[in-house]
Amino acid sequence: MVMSSDSPQPSLNPERSEFLRIRRGGSLYIDKTHHFQTLLAHNPQDHFTLQNPYVFLARPRRFGKSLLVTTLEAFFQGEVPIDPRYLNGHNPPPTLSKAELFRGTAAADTAEDRGFHPVVRLNMANTPADAPEELKANLLEMLGSQYTLWRRRGINVGLEPVNESGVVKFPTDPAVSPAQRLEDLVVQLKARYGTNPVVLVDEYDAPLVHLLGKDADPEPILDVLRTFYVKLKSLEADLHFVFVTGITRFARVSLFSALNNLRDISWEPAYATLCGFTEQEVRTALYPHLANAAAHLDLSFEDMMRKVRRHYNGYHFSLPGNSESVYNPFTLASCLQDLQDRNNADWWAVTGWPNHWAASGNPMFLIRLMKQGQYPLPADPPPWESLMDTTYSLDSVDFTPLMFQTGYYTLHLDSNDDLYLDYPNDEVRQTYNHALLKTYRRSPDPRTLQAMHRALADENWQGFCDLLHTFLAGVPGEKLRRETDCHLVLHVLCQLMQVAFQSEVHQGGGRSDMEVRFPGHICVMEFKYGESPQAALDQIRSHDYGRRHFGGTRKVVALGLNFMPRNGTEPPAIEYAACVRYQSD
């Protein structure tokens, strides 16, 4: 890990993702360039080419993908000076060499030796559209910014600027496709420098993620994207390296069918820590910030580490046991930046740890799927291969792989070394479930959650129902018109209580609605809407729910809940019936 200045406590600036600005501005940079030794290894038979010239990496949002892309950009081309005619008479700023930019990093000895390769950096996050023509226009605008940038660097890009600042606008007559504009720029740069350019594509799947949750046919958008991305394959002889990032593997097979030389390193153990902070990196590079935060919160350093680990760590990008877990770099850095101010620390002591992931955007397409009833955490993960792939079709999204790839689920190992899926940490658990409850216009406070947890632990069913009724009183009645709605609210409340539970438990006689587990008892729940709690209890008995726990050391309790609809906008009333199904000797 490397700091950008000699300061013992360089600034964090979690919003920055430009490597050059970080290195010039004295911000903290945790070095990831040791991965470049394998990522950018030369072909043993041809020292001028790379072993893996086309690479794909998927990571959740806010995980440092853009910083990695700009680091690669600096590694290949360093700082390219602006042509003096575009400086308006000002003196050009000093240009740092690649050796200076990478001083103190693992790439310090190789960056200069690798020579110069001009880079075309494409940020697809700015291109999402609802129609193919709009997408084409957005792609051309993105490419126009690259033409303008290279024009200002003094390169003849084949088009004259439209004003004195060097801005290049593509003529509309004759219209030229985005794919052709990309090829023309690559050819111009190769001719000017006599070396193969590099293309870096950030957030390749942004146009597809944009369509999720919308009633739209993705095929016209996919046709435009296929034509654009396939151009990268046809330019293979003219390109030195192509690096593609995204959040998911959406449509990878159909979208990249012609880009068949793309190596996916997303889940390779060697690259599991390429993005995100490891425990050792946090303890060393972030030590001054952590120590300040601990002092402001009146915690020991180790207590501080336990809290940040529980809230921000836990992501695995390979099989657990084969790789380290990592922290979300944006949310951890944002937290520590705020905690340098004691006033924030005093506030958080009351409100709890901040969830910066929520502030960076809510996954409304996932919320829509959960409201359709696709919300249980699987007891057993699906096959590894199915977690890696999902479909782009809007009417057949595979929910579990989608949650896994977007960072809402991750793989864990239990005490028996068996794999299971769960949220990576408390921040993601709270972010997702609070976002879901907000669709019901209600979010619980910590004291309510604690009281609910205590009532369930104490087998105080009346007390639990009273608390649940009070909570539902703040939910508009029209939002609780089905059993599914009530089940979903209970599912989310259990997530936020951090109680051991499972929804939709498959058993020999059918599927119980929920099981909640405590050290001394297991509560098997069945829900009804507009019927009776006895009907729910009868179903538990008739289908033998909970029998798999018989013979164990814990008491099995059957709990039937009936949500009784009422007139107007009032939420349903709650009735319950409970019985002990089995008591161990």
Beta strands, then each sheet from edge to edge (+ up, - down):
strand 1: 2-3
strand 2: 28-29
strand 3: 42-43
strand 4: 46-50
strand 5: 54-58
strand 6: 119-123
strand 7: 198-202
strand 8: 241-246
strand 9: 263-264
strand 10: 410-413
strand 11: 419-422
strand 12: 500-507
strand 13: 510-517
strand 14: 521-529
strand 15: 555-564
strand 16: 573-582
sheet 1: 1+ 2-
sheet 2: 3+ 4-
sheet 3: 6+ 7+ 8+ 5+ 9+
sheet 4: 10+ 11-
sheet 5: 12+ 13- 14+ 15+ 16-
end
